[in-house]
Amino acid sequence: MADETGPTGADRVEMNAAAQDGARIYQVAQGTIYVDAGQARSAAQRLASMPVHQSVDQLMTMSQNDACWVLTEMDEASAARRLAALPRDRCAALLAGMDEGLAAKRLVLLPQELAVHVLGAMPAVRAADLLVEIPPDRVPGLLDGIPPDRSAALLGKTSDDRLSALLHLESWTTADTLLRRLPAARVLALSWPPPADTDHLPRRNRELWARRVGAAHSHAARRMAADLAAVPDDRALAELSALPAGSAVLVVNRLDETRATDLLSRAPRPWVAGLLDHGLSQGAKFLVRMPPERAEAVLAAMSPRRADLLHGPLRIGRLSPRDAAAELATATVDDVVQLEAHLGSAWLYATLSAMEPARVAAILSDRMLFDHVPADVQVFVEAMPTPRQATVLAWLPPARAAAVVARLGDEQVRRLLTEMPAQWGAVLAAGMPVERRRHILDGLPRQIRQPLTDAARARGTAL
């Protein structure tokens, strides 16, 4: 079968008109080839009528192009049987040389182990082209057998919609492995199937899928935030603005606060307003750092309902810690916690430093669950001057005060007991494990230890 150069211009139009009966155009990897249809069809029919091993011998003697054309003319099942009998690398080369759609139809008829080898052996670009043509429900089994890095490289070349659909059909183990290898921006740009598309799954599986998608998004957001920390502002903003607003929020929430503020101060106001509308965590703290006129312009670009929620926190956030503490003197603990959600923990602890100890203890107690002390609460308490620390701990419920003290060093606890009134110190000491209590009390001067012992005895306990 001889190759012929395709016609151009008017000659090509004329040949296309005549091609209905006399010729066929084959689109292969090497370009558009014009071949006599009769020869290719005759060869295909002849090889299809032979035993498979004989036709394979014939295919092995043909050139790459000729073998591709013959297998293209052959019916899919016959072609697949012969491809399966060829050496694996020859099979991969022939499928790589065919039209993607025709090659995909033959690939899915191959034994799965061979199909996996073929996708792994051919150039990544060609394998990705074939993957696009394979029905989505036939892809998962293929990806399971391909090394994760190779699978991620192939899927990285597919459209977002198809990638989402394919990952939804995969086992979660495979999907999670691939998501962790795909570029973070690609994962965050995916639109996951809506809940209606998972109705065929048991309820527990649907909920598990939703949680795992959330975890994949969080992991990608952390990766992207780490990447953006070291790139110029213009590039970082370009990458963030290319994401859906909800995904951009995930990334900004994980940026260093100073870096996030710098980017939001330079970004277009409508884009910043969109992030705030989509629930940017502690959004008011970024507005506080902006010049007032820019902050007001951003609020004006937001939805009225969301903007109204931020006006109050923004006003409080612009006050000094002392003025904010005075403003919140009659606010409930819940009110203060809500303000923290808008203004961040740094604002909260700066404001607590200016509040009365009893008020501080009430707010810290609300942040603790039984004897669990959040790390930021522990750090805040440890940073207090000892007299204030002693007073705040005295106002905490005994079990929670004991939980904080359990994480303090022995010398710090001795300083606390020295600063506290004896009746408060006795309560604190009584909540310690016996061995630690004895060790700490033994290290105190007698004039400090004895009042503690007397106060405990008056309460009906012994230290």
KEFIDO-793578 format. One record per atom (N, C-alpha, C): residue in three letters; x, y, z. Coordinates in pm, whole numbers, plus 50000, padded with zeros to 5 digits. Example, Ala and Ser with C-alpha at 12.3 -4.5 7.8 and 13.67 -1.06 7.14 Angstrom:
BEGIN
ALA513194943150780;ALA512304955050780;ALA513204967050780;SER512854977550708;SER513674989450714;SER512905000350787;
***
This chain:
BEGIN
MET500844988250000;MET500005000050000;MET500885012350000;ALA500825020549904;ALA501705032149893;ALA501045044249955;ASP501865052450023;ASP501365064950077;ASP501195074949964;GLU500185083249973;GLU499975093649873;GLU499845106949943;THR500375117149881;THR500235130549937;THR498835135649912;GLY498205140950013;GLY496845145950000;GLY496775158249914;PRO495685160349842;PRO495515172149757;PRO495235184449842;THR495365195949782;THR495085208549851;THR494155216949766;GLY493585227149828;GLY492755236949756;GLY491605230649683;ALA491395235049557;ALA490265230249476;ALA490365215249452;ASP491605210049434;ASP491775195749411;ASP491265187649531;ARG491495192849649;ARG491045185649767;ARG489515185349773;VAL488865196549743;VAL487405196949741;VAL486865186749643;GLU487495186149525;GLU487045176849422;GLU487225162449468;MET488365159749530;MET488605146049575;MET487635142249687;ASN487355151549777;ASN486405148649884;ASN485045145149827;ALA484665152049720;ALA483385149249657;ALA483365135349598;ALA484525130949546;ALA484595117749484;ALA484885106649584;ALA485195110549708;ALA485665100649805;ALA484565091749860;GLN483325095149831;GLN482245087349889;GLN482355072649852;ASP482765069949730;ASP482865056049686;ASP484305051549667;GLY485155060549620;GLY486465056049575;GLY487575056949677;ALA487425064549784;ALA488555066149876;ALA488045069450015;ARG488925068450111;ARG488575072150248;ARG489725079950309;ILE489405089750393;ILE490435097850457;ILE490675092050596;TYR491925089250628;TYR492285084050759;TYR493045094650837;GLN492575097550957;GLN493285107051044;GLN494125098851140;VAL495435099451124;VAL496345092051212;VAL497315101951273;ALA498165096551362;ALA499065105451436;ALA499995113151343;GLN500335107151227;GLN501295113551137;GLN500655124251050;GLY499345125951054;GLY498695135950972;GLY497545129850895;THR496945137550804;THR495835132650724;THR496385125150602;ILE496035112450592;ILE496545103950484;ILE495375099950394;TYR495575100850264;TYR494555096850168;TYR494945083250112;VAL494055073650128;VAL494385059950090;VAL493265054350004;ASP493605045249921;ASP492595038149842;ASP491815029249938;ALA490525032049952;ALA489705024750049;ALA489605010050013;GLY489575007149885;GLY489414993249844;GLY490544984549892;GLN491784989249877;GLN492934981249920;GLN492904978650070;ALA492654989250150;ALA492644987650295;ALA491524978250338;ARG490344979850275;ARG489214971650314;ARG489454957050275;SER490014954850157;SER490294941250113;SER491294934450206;ALA492364941950242;ALA493364936150331;ALA492754932950467;ALA491894941750515;ALA491254939550645;ALA490374927250641;GLN489594925750534;GLN488714914150523;GLN489514901250515;ARG490624901950440;ARG491444889950424;ARG492064885850559;LEU492604895650631;LEU493224892550760;LEU492194888050863;ALA490994893750858;ALA489954890050953;ALA489484875750932;SER489624870750808;SER489174857050779;SER490224846650816;MET491454851050840;MET492534841850876;MET492464838551025;PRO493074827551066;PRO493284825351209;PRO494074837051267;VAL493854839651393;VAL494464851651454;VAL495974851351441;HIS496614839751468;HIS498074839551468;HIS498634842251330;GLN497924837751224;GLN498404840551088;GLN498264855451054;SER497134861251091;SER496934875451061;SER497924884051140;VAL498284879551261;VAL499284886951339;VAL500624886751268;ASP500984875051211;ASP502244874251136;ASP502234884251021;GLN501104885250952;GLN500994894850841;GLN501134909250892;LEU500464912251002;LEU500534925951056;LEU501964929451097;MET502714919651145;MET504084922351188;MET504994925851070;THR504614921350950;THR505454924350833;THR505094937750769;MET503944943450806;MET503504956050746;MET504204967950812;SER504194978950740;SER504664991450799;SER503664996050906;GLN504105005050989;GLN503245010451095;GLN501965016151036;ASN502085024550933;ASN500905031050875;ASN499955020850814;ASP500515011350738;ASP499655001450672;ASP498894993150774;ALA499584988950881;ALA498914980850984;ALA497814988951053;CYS498065001751077;CYS497035010251137;CYS495805011051048;TRP496035012950916;TRP494895014450823;TRP494075001750815;VAL494764990350812;VAL494054977650802;VAL493224975150929;LEU493814977551045;LEU493074975451171;LEU491934985351186;THR492054996851122;THR490965006551125;THR489785001751042;GLU490064995350929;GLU489004990150841;GLU488354977650897;MET489074970550981;MET488564958051037;MET487514961151143;ASP486534952251163;ASP485544954751268;ASP486244954651404;GLU485634961551501;GLU486304964151628;GLU486714951351701;ALA485814941551705;ALA486114929251779;ALA487274921651716;SER487254920551581;SER488344913551513;SER489664920751532;ALA489614934051522;ALA490834941851540;ALA491374940151681;ALA490484940151780;ALA490924938851919;ALA491574925351944;ARG491024914551884;ARG491624901251904;ARG493044900951847;ARG493254907151735;ARG494584907151674;ARG495554916451747;LEU495044927551794;LEU495894936451874;LEU496344929452003;ALA495434921752062;ALA495754914752186;ALA496814904052165;ALA496884898652042;ALA497854888052014;ALA499214893451971;LEU499294906251941;LEU500564912451902;LEU501464914452025;PRO502774915652003;PRO503634919752115;PRO503104932852174;ARG503234934252304;ARG502594945652372;ARG503044959152318;ASP504324960752297;ASP504804973752251;ASP504314976752109;ARG504214966252025;ARG503684968151889;ARG502214972151896;CYS501474965651986;CYS500064969052005;CYS499924983652047;ALA500754987952141;ALA500695001852188;ALA501025011452076;ALA502025008151995;ALA502435016951886;ALA501325018351782;LEU500645007251750;LEU499575007751650;LEU498385015951701;LEU497995013851825;LEU496885021751880;LEU497255036551888;ALA498515039351916;ALA498955053351921;ALA498905059851784;GLY498995051751679;GLY499005057151543;GLY497635058751481;MET496585053551547;MET495225054351492;MET494525067251534;ASP493415069851468;ASP492505080351513;ASP492095077251658;GLU492045087551743;GLU491805085351885;GLU490495078051912;GLY489425082151843;GLY488135075951868;GLY488125061351830;LEU488705057951713;LEU488755044051668;LEU489665035751759;ALA490795041551799;ALA491715034451887;ALA491055031552022;ALA490305041252074;ALA489655039452204;ALA488655028052200;LYS487895026852090;LYS486915016152078;LYS487575002452078;ARG488765001552024;ARG489484988852022;ARG490194986352156;LEU490664997152217;LEU491374995752344;LEU490474989752452;VAL489224994252460;VAL488354989452568;VAL487964974852550;LEU488204969152432;LEU487914954952410;LEU489104946052443;LEU490254951952471;LEU491434944152506;LEU491324939052650;PRO492014928152682;PRO492094924052823;PRO492624935852906;GLN492104937253026;GLN492414949353104;GLN493914950753129;GLU494594939853158;GLU496024940653186;GLU496774946353065;LEU496364941952945;LEU497014946952824;LEU496654961652801;ALA495394965052822;ALA494974979052803;ALA495754988252895;VAL495974983853019;VAL496754991853114;VAL498174993553063;HIS498764982653012;HIS500134983452959;HIS500204993052841;VAL499204992352754;VAL499195000952636;VAL499175015652676;LEU498295019052770;LEU498215033052814;LEU499495037452883;GLY500175028052945;GLY501425031453011;GLY502595032352916;ALA502515025352802;ALA503655024652711;ALA503665035752606;MET502485040652567;MET502465050752461;MET502765064652518;PRO503175074052434;PRO503455087652483;PRO502275093252561;ALA502575100952665;ALA501525105952755;ALA500465113952681;VAL500885121952584;VAL499915130252511;VAL498925121552435;ARG499425111052369;ARG498545102052295;ARG497655094052390;ALA498235089352500;ALA497435081852598;ALA496305090652653;ALA496615103352678;ALA495585112552728;ALA494495114552623;ASP494895115352495;ASP493905116852387;ASP492965104852383;LEU493535092752399;LEU492695080752399;LEU491775080552520;LEU492305084552634;LEU491525084352757;LEU490285093152745;VAL490405104152673;VAL489265113152653;VAL488155106152576;GLU488515097052487;GLU487525090452401;GLU486895078152465;ILE487465073152573;ILE486945061052636;ILE485715064652719;PRO484635056852711;PRO483455059652795;PRO483855060452942;PRO483345070353016;PRO483775072253155;PRO483665059853242;ASP482615051653220;ASP482445040053308;ASP483465029053281;ARG484245030253170;ARG485265020253141;ARG486655024553189;VAL486775037153233;VAL488095042353270;VAL488565037653407;PRO487685037153511;PRO488205034253645;PRO489085021853654;GLY488705010853594;GLY489524998953601;GLY490895000853539;LEU490945009153434;LEU492225011753368;LEU493155019753460;LEU492595029853525;LEU493435038453610;LEU493965030853730;ASP493195021153780;ASP493645013553896;ASP494975006553870;GLY495215002753742;GLY496434995253711;GLY497605003853668;ILE497395016753651;ILE498455025753605;ILE499085032453726;PRO500415033853730;PRO501045040753844;PRO500395054453867;PRO500195058353994;PRO499475070854023;PRO500025083153954;ASP501355084553948;ASP501915096553884;ASP501565097053736;ARG501585085253671;ARG501225084653529;ARG499725087753512;SER498885081853598;SER497445084553591;SER497165099453609;ALA497845105653706;ALA497635119953729;ALA498055128053608;ALA499155123953543;ALA499615131053423;ALA498585129953311;LEU497985118053295;LEU496975116153190;LEU495715124053221;LEU495245123053345;LEU494015130053383;LEU494205145153381;GLY495435149453403;GLY495695163853402;GLY495435170253268;LYS495345162253163;LYS495105167653029;LYS493635166952988;THR492775161853076;THR491345161053043;THR490625173553092;SER489415175553043;SER488635187253084;SER488205185853230;ASP487875197153293;ASP487465196853434;ASP486215188253454;ASP485235189653364;ASP483985182153380;ASP484235167153371;ARG485055163153273;ARG485325148853257;ARG486155143653374;LEU487105151553419;LEU487925147253532;LEU487065145253656;SER486145154553682;SER485245153153797;SER484425140353785;ALA483895137853665;ALA483065126053644;ALA483875113253663;LEU485105112953612;LEU485935101053624;LEU486295098253770;LEU486675108553842;LEU487045106653982;LEU485855102054065;HIS484665106554026;HIS483465102554099;HIS483175087754080;LEU483625081953968;LEU483405067753942;LEU484495059054004;GLU485625065054041;GLU486735057454097;GLU486445053154240;SER487185042954284;SER487205040054427;SER487825052054496;TRP487415054354624;TRP487965066254689;TRP489475065254704;THR490015053354728;THR491465052054745;THR492185057154621;THR491705052854503;THR492335057354378;THR492125072254358;ALA490885076954380;ALA490595091154358;ALA491445099854450;ASP491555095954576;ASP492325103854672;ASP493795104254633;THR494325092854590;THR495725092254548;THR495975101554431;LEU495045101554334;LEU495205110054217;LEU495065124854253;LEU494105127954338;LEU493885142054376;LEU495115147954444;ARG495845139654517;ARG497025144654586;ARG498205146454491;ARG498095141254369;ARG499175142854272;ARG498865153254165;LEU497595156454147;LEU497225166754050;LEU497625180454104;PRO497895189954015;PRO498195203554063;PRO497065208654152;ALA497425215554260;ALA496425220154357;ALA495365228854291;ALA495795237754201;ALA494845246854135;ALA493825238854053;ARG494275227653995;ARG493365219353914;ARG492305212954003;VAL492715207954118;VAL491765201654210;VAL490735211854258;LEU491205223854289;LEU490305234154342;LEU489355239454235;ALA489725237754108;ALA488855242754000;ALA487765232753963;LEU487855220454015;LEU486885210153977;LEU485505213154033;SER484495210153953;SER483115210854002;SER482665196554027;TRP482455193254153;TRP482135179454188;TRP480685176454157;PRO480385163654130;PRO478985160054099;PRO478065164354212;PRO476905169954179;PRO475965173954284;PRO475425161654357;PRO474845163554476;PRO474345152054553;PRO473395143154475;ALA472625148954382;ALA471675140854306;ALA472385129954226;ASP473645132654185;ASP474395122854107;ASP474945111554192;THR474805112454323;THR475275101654410;THR474115094254475;ASP472905096354423;ASP471725090054483;ASP471785074854478;HIS472555069454382;HIS472625054954371;HIS473465048854484;LEU474205057154555;LEU475035052154664;LEU474245051654795;PRO474575042354885;PRO473955042655017;PRO474225056055085;ARG473325059855176;ARG473455073055241;ARG474825074855307;ARG475295064355375;ARG476585065555444;ARG477695068255342;ASN477625061655226;ASN478645063755124;ASN478585077855068;ARG477355083255052;ARG477225096955002;ARG477855106855099;GLU477595104755228;GLU478155113655329;GLU479675112255335;LEU480145099855322;LEU481585097555324;LEU482245104255205;TRP481605102955087;TRP482135109254967;TRP482225124354986;ALA481175130455041;ALA481175144955061;ALA482305149155155;ARG482515141355263;ARG483585144755357;ARG484945143455291;ARG485095133255209;ARG486405131055147;ARG486705141455040;VAL485675145754969;VAL485875156654873;VAL486305169254948;GLY485655171855062;GLY486055183255143;GLY487505182255189;ALA487915170155228;ALA489295168255272;ALA490265170455157;ALA489895165755036;ALA490755167754919;ALA490895182554887;HIS489785189854896;HIS489845204354872;HIS490745211154975;SER490605207255102;SER491425213355208;SER492905210655184;HIS493225198255146;HIS494615194655121;HIS495165202755004;ALA494375204054897;ALA494815211954782;ALA494975226654819;ALA494065231854902;ALA494165245854943;ALA495445248355023;ARG495805238955110;ARG497055240455186;ARG498265240355093;ARG498245231254994;ARG499365230754900;ARG499475243654820;MET498335248754773;MET498365260754692;MET498785272854775;ALA498315273554898;ALA498705284754985;ALA500225284655008;ALA500785272755026;ALA502235271855044;ALA502965276354918;ASP502435272554801;ASP503065276654675;ASP502985291754655;LEU501845297654688;LEU501645311954664;LEU502465320654761;ALA502915314754869;ALA503665322754967;ALA504945328354909;ALA505475321554805;ALA506785325454754;ALA506745331754615;VAL505565334354560;VAL505495339854424;VAL505145354754431;PRO505455362354325;PRO505105376654324;PRO503605378854338;ASP503235390554390;ASP501825393454415;ASP500975392154289;ASP501455397354177;ASP500665397154054;ASP500335382854012;ARG501335374154021;ARG501105360153982;ARG500165353354081;ALA500365356054210;ALA499485350054312;ALA498045354254290;LEU497825367054262;LEU496455371854239;LEU495865365654113;ALA496685364054009;ALA496195358053884;ALA495745343653909;GLU496535336153986;GLU496185322254013;GLU494945321254102;LEU494845330054200;LEU493675329854287;LEU492415333854213;SER492505344054128;SER491315348954058;SER490835339153953;ALA491685329453914;ALA491265319253817;ALA490435308353884;LEU490405307854016;LEU489655297554088;LEU488215301954109;PRO487295292354125;PRO485955295954173;PRO486075303054307;ALA485135311954336;ALA485235320154458;ALA485355311654584;GLY484555300854591;GLY484615292354710;GLY485975286054731;SER486635282054621;SER487965276154632;SER489005286754667;ALA488865298754610;ALA489785309554644;ALA489705312754793;VAL488505312154849;VAL488325314554993;VAL489125304255073;LEU489075291455032;LEU489815281055103;LEU491305284155106;VAL491835289054993;VAL493275291854985;VAL493625304055070;VAL492855314855055;VAL493155327155131;VAL493085324455281;ASN492145315955322;ASN492035312655465;ASN493285305955519;ARG494085299855430;ARG495275292555475;ARG496565300355451;LEU496455312255395;LEU497645320555378;LEU498025327055511;ASP499295330255525;ASP499715338555637;ASP498895351455636;GLU498505356055755;GLU497585367455763;GLU498145379955695;THR499435382355712;THR500045394255650;THR500035392955498;ARG500375380955450;ARG500375378555305;ARG498965380055248;ALA497985374255315;ALA496605375255268;ALA496145389855265;THR496515397355368;THR496115411455372;THR496735419255257;ASP498015416555229;ASP498675423555117;ASP497975420654985;LEU497635407954962;LEU496975404254836;LEU495585410454827;LEU494825409754934;LEU493465415254931;LEU493475430454919;SER494525436754966;SER494615451354955;SER494915455654811;ARG495515446554733;ARG495865449854595;ARG494845444554494;ALA494055434954535;ALA493125428454441;ALA491985437854404;PRO491355435554287;PRO490195443654248;PRO489095442754354;ARG488445453854382;ARG487425454254488;ARG486295444254464;PRO485775442854341;PRO484675433154321;PRO485095418854357;TRP486365415454327;TRP486835401954358;TRP486915399854510;VAL487445409754581;VAL487515408854727;VAL486105407854786;ALA485185415854731;ALA483785415354778;ALA483205401454756;GLY483545395154642;GLY483055381654614;GLY483565371554716;LEU484825372754757;LEU485355363654860;LEU484635365454993;LEU484395377955029;LEU483685380555154;LEU482245375455147;ASP481625376655031;ASP480275371255014;ASP480255356055027;HIS481375349654990;HIS481445334954995;HIS481995330055129;GLY482005338655230;GLY482325334055364;GLY483795333755399;LEU484595343155345;LEU486005343655383;LEU486125344355534;SER486885334855591;SER486995333855736;SER487615346555794;GLN486985351555902;GLN487495363355972;GLN487715374955874;GLY486745376755784;GLY486895386655678;GLY487055400755728;ALA486425404155841;ALA486495417955890;ALA487905422055927;LYS488745412355968;LYS490105416156009;LYS490895421455889;PHE490565416655768;PHE491245421955649;PHE490745436055618;LEU489455438255636;LEU488905451555613;LEU489495461655712;VAL489715457355836;VAL490285466355937;VAL491655471455894;ARG492415462955826;ARG493765466755787;ARG493795475355660;MET492685476255590;MET492635484355469;MET492385498955505;PRO492795508255416;PRO492385522255435;PRO490855522955441;PRO490295531555525;PRO488835532055541;PRO488065533455411;GLU488585541755317;GLU487845543755193;GLU487795531055109;ARG488885523255111;ARG488865510555034;ARG487935500555101;ALA487985499655233;ALA487105490455304;ALA485645493655276;GLU485295506455276;GLU483905510255248;GLU483525506855104;ALA484465508455012;ALA484185505154871;ALA483955490154854;VAL484735482054927;VAL484535467554922;VAL483165463854979;LEU482805469655091;LEU481495466955150;LEU480365470855055;ALA480555481954984;ALA479515486554890;ALA479345476854774;ALA480415469354742;ALA480345459854630;ALA479785446354673;MET479595444354803;MET479075431654854;MET477555431354851;SER477015419354872;SER475565418354888;SER475185425755017;PRO474065432955017;PRO473685440955135;PRO473625432755264;ARG473115420555257;ARG472975412555379;ARG474335409455439;ARG475295405155355;ARG476625401955406;ARG477345414455454;ALA477165425555383;ALA477815437955425;ALA477315442355562;ASP476015440955585;ASP475445444955714;ASP476065436955829;LEU476385424255802;LEU476985415855906;LEU478385420655945;LEU479065427655854;LEU480455431455878;LEU480615445555933;HIS479595453955920;HIS479745467855965;HIS480085468656114;GLY479355461056198;GLY479595461356342;GLY480985456456379;PRO481385444256334;PRO482735439556363;PRO483825449056313;LEU483605455256196;LEU484605464456142;LEU484785476456236;ARG483685481656289;ARG483765493056381;ARG484525489256508;ILE484205477456564;ILE484885472956686;ILE486365470356657;GLY486645464356542;GLY488025460956508;GLY488925472956493;ARG488355484556463;ARG489175496756447;ARG489485503556581;LEU488875498756689;LEU489125504556820;LEU490425499056879;SER491005506356971;SER492155501157046;SER491665489957137;PRO492565480857181;PRO492125470157273;PRO491405475557396;ARG491905486357454;ARG491265491857575;ARG489865496957543;ASP489725504157430;ASP488405509457393;ASP487455498057357;ALA487985487757288;ALA487135476257253;ALA486665469157379;ALA487555467657479;ALA487165461157604;ALA486075469157674;ALA486195482357672;ALA485165490757735;ALA483845489557659;GLU483915489157527;GLU482715488057444;GLU481995474957471;LEU482765464457501;LEU482195451057519;LEU481965447657666;ALA482015457457752;ALA481895454857896;ALA480585447857931;THR479525450957858;THR478215444857888;THR477805434457784;ALA478685431657689;ALA478355421757585;ALA478375407657645;THR477595398857587;THR477605384957633;THR478835377857580;VAL479145366457641;VAL480265358257592;VAL480025354357447;ASP478795350957413;ASP478475347257274;ASP478765358857179;ASP478465371057222;ASP478745382757137;ASP480245383857107;VAL481055381657209;VAL482505382657192;VAL483015371457101;VAL482465359457120;VAL482865348157035;VAL482495350856889;GLN481335356756866;GLN480935360256730;GLN481875370556669;LEU482315380056748;LEU483265390056698;LEU484595383556662;GLU485005373656742;GLU486255366656709;GLU486155359856572;ALA484975354456540;ALA484785347956410;ALA485015357656296;HIS484775370456319;HIS484985380656216;HIS486385386756220;LEU486945388156341;LEU488165396056357;LEU489405387756389;GLY489225375056424;GLY490365366356446;GLY490815365456591;SER491625355156618;SER492075352556755;SER493045363256804;ALA493865368756715;ALA494815379156759;ALA494055391056817;TRP492955395056751;TRP492145406056804;TRP491555402256940;LEU491035389856950;LEU490405385557075;LEU491375386457192;TYR492575380857175;TYR493505380457288;TYR494045394357322;ALA494195402857221;ALA494595416657250;ALA493525423757332;THR492255421157299;THR491145427357373;THR491015421457512;LEU491185408257525;LEU491095401857657;LEU492165407357752;SER493305410957696;SER494385416157781;SER493975429157850;ALA492955435957796;ALA492505448557855;ALA491225446857937;MET490705434657947;MET489455432358020;MET489705428458165;GLU488675429258246;GLU488745425058385;GLU488955409858392;PRO489735404958492;PRO490045390658501;PRO488805381658502;ALA487755385558573;ALA486555377058578;ALA485945375458440;ARG485955386358363;ARG485415385958226;ARG486285377258137;VAL487595378658154;VAL488535370558076;VAL488305355758106;ALA488145352358233;ALA487945338358272;ALA486665332758210;ALA485605340658207;ALA484335335958150;ALA484495332858001;ILE485225341457929;ILE485395339457785;ILE486325327557758;LEU487415326557835;LEU488315315157817;LEU487615302057850;SER486785302057953;SER486055290057992;SER485165285357878;ASP484575294757806;ASP483705291257694;ASP484485284557582;ARG485775287357572;ARG486605281457466;ARG487135267657503;MET486945263657627;MET487455250757675;MET486315240757686;LEU486615228357656;LEU485625217657668;LEU486105207957777;PHE485415208157890;PHE485805199958004;PHE487265202858040;ASP488135192658028;ASP489525195058065;ASP490425196957943;HIS489815199157826;HIS490635201657707;HIS490945216557696;VAL492225219857690;VAL492645233857681;VAL493215236257541;PRO492545244257456;PRO493105247357325;PRO494495253457339;ALA495345250657242;ALA496735255257250;ALA496825270357261;ASP495945277657187;ASP496045292257191;ASP495635297757328;VAL494695291057396;VAL494315295357531;VAL495485293257628;GLN496125281657618;GLN497265278857706;GLN498375289157686;VAL498695292057561;VAL499745301857531;VAL499385315457588;PHE498115319357572;PHE497665332357622;PHE497805333257774;VAL497375322857844;VAL497455322857991;VAL498915323158036;GLU499755315257972;GLU501155314658013;GLU501865327957991;ALA501385335857893;ALA502035348657864;ALA501635359757961;MET500635357358045;MET500185367758140;MET501215369858250;PRO501295381958304;PRO502075383858427;PRO501495374858537;THR502335370158626;THR501885360458727;THR500705365458810;PRO500695377858858;PRO499535382058938;PRO498215381358860;ARG498245385758734;ARG497005385158653;ARG496655370558624;GLN497665362558595;GLN497435348258569;GLN496755341758689;ALA497235345058808;ALA496655339158930;ALA495195343158946;THR494885355758917;THR493505360458934;THR492585354158831;VAL493035353358705;VAL492205347258600;VAL491945332558632;LEU492985325158674;LEU492795310958707;LEU491865309258826;ALA491905318658918;ALA491005317759034;ALA489555319258994;TRP489305326758885;TRP487925328658838;TRP487445317258748;LEU488345309158699;LEU487935297758615;LEU487285286958702;PRO486355279158645;PRO485855267458718;PRO487035258558758;PRO487005252458877;PRO488175245058928;PRO488725234658830;ALA487845226958765;ALA488335216458675;ALA489095222358558;ARG488635233758507;ARG489305239958393;ARG490595246958435;ALA490575252858553;ALA491815258758604;ALA492855247758625;ALA492415236258677;ALA493345225058698;ALA493925220158566;ALA493105220358460;ALA493585215858329;ALA494675225258276;VAL494515238258299;VAL495545247858257;VAL496815245958340;VAL496645244758472;VAL497785243358562;VAL498555230558533;ALA497855220158490;ALA498525207358461;ALA499565208858351;ARG499435219258268;ARG500375221458158;ARG501435231958190;LEU501385237358310;LEU502385247158353;LEU503555240058422;GLY504715246058417;GLY505875240558487;GLY505725241958638;ASP506475233758711;ASP506375233658857;ASP506705247358917;GLU507745253858868;GLU508125266858924;GLU507055277358900;GLN506425276758781;GLN505355286358753;GLN504175284058848;VAL503865271358877;VAL502765268458970;VAL503105273559110;ARG504355272059152;ARG504745277359284;ARG504585292559290;ARG504935299359179;ARG504755313959177;ARG503275317559187;LEU502425309359118;LEU500985311859125;LEU500465310459267;LEU500855299559334;LEU500375297159470;LEU500875307959567;THR502015313559535;THR502545324459618;THR501715337159599;GLU501245339559475;GLU500485351759444;GLU499035350859488;MET498465338959487;MET497025337359512;MET496695338559660;PRO495485343259691;PRO494995341759828;PRO494975326859864;ALA495215323959990;ALA495375309960033;ALA494165301459999;GLN492925307160014;GLN491745298959988;GLN491645295059840;TRP492085303959749;TRP492085300559606;TRP493185290459575;GLY494365292859633;GLY495475283759611;GLY495185269759660;ALA494455268659771;ALA494105255459825;ALA493225247759727;VAL492275254759664;VAL491415248159565;VAL492245243359446;LEU493165251959400;LEU494005248359286;LEU494895236459319;ALA495505236759437;ALA496385225759477;ALA495615212759493;ALA494385213659542;ALA493595201559563;ALA493275194559431;GLY493275201959321;GLY492955195859192;GLY494135189159125;MET495325189759186;MET496515183659126;MET496645168959165;PRO497305160959082;PRO497635147259125;PRO498465147659254;VAL498285137659339;VAL498895137759472;VAL500405139459466;GLU501075131759382;GLU502535132359378;GLU503035146059336;ARG502365151859235;ARG502815165159189;ARG502535175659298;ARG501365174459362;ARG501025184159466;ARG502065183959578;ARG502445172059621;ARG503435170959729;ARG504775176859685;HIS505155173759559;HIS506435178759508;HIS506435194059505;ILE505305200059459;ILE505225214659450;ILE505185220959589;LEU504365215459679;LEU504245221159814;LEU505565220059891;ASP506275208959870;ASP507565207359940;ASP508565217959898;GLY508385223559779;GLY509315233759731;GLY508925247859772;LEU507825249459846;LEU507375262759890;LEU507905265860029;PRO508175278560058;PRO508555282160195;PRO507405278860292;ARG507745276460416;ARG506735272460513;ARG505665283160530;GLN506065295960522;GLN505085306660542;GLN504055307360429;ILE504355301260314;ILE503385300460203;ILE502605287360213;ARG503325276460245;ARG502695263260247;ARG501665261860360;GLN501985267060476;GLN501105264960590;GLN499725271360571;PRO499615283860521;PRO498275289460497;PRO497465281260397;LEU498145275560297;LEU497435267060200;LEU496875254660270;THR497695248660355;THR497255236660428;THR496095239960520;ASP496185251360588;ASP495105255460679;ASP493815258260602;ALA493925264760486;ALA492745267960405;ALA492085255260355;ALA492895245460317;ALA492345232660270;ALA491635225460384;ARG492235225760504;ARG491625219060618;ARG490295225560652;ALA490225238760639;ALA488965245860667;ALA487875241960569;ARG488285237760449;ARG487315233360348;ARG487015218460361;GLY487635211760458;GLY487385197660479;GLY488225188560392;THR489335193760338;THR490235185560256;THR491625186360316;ALA492475177260272;ALA493855177060321;ALA494815177560203;LEU495835185760217;LEU496875186460114;LEU498065177860155;
***
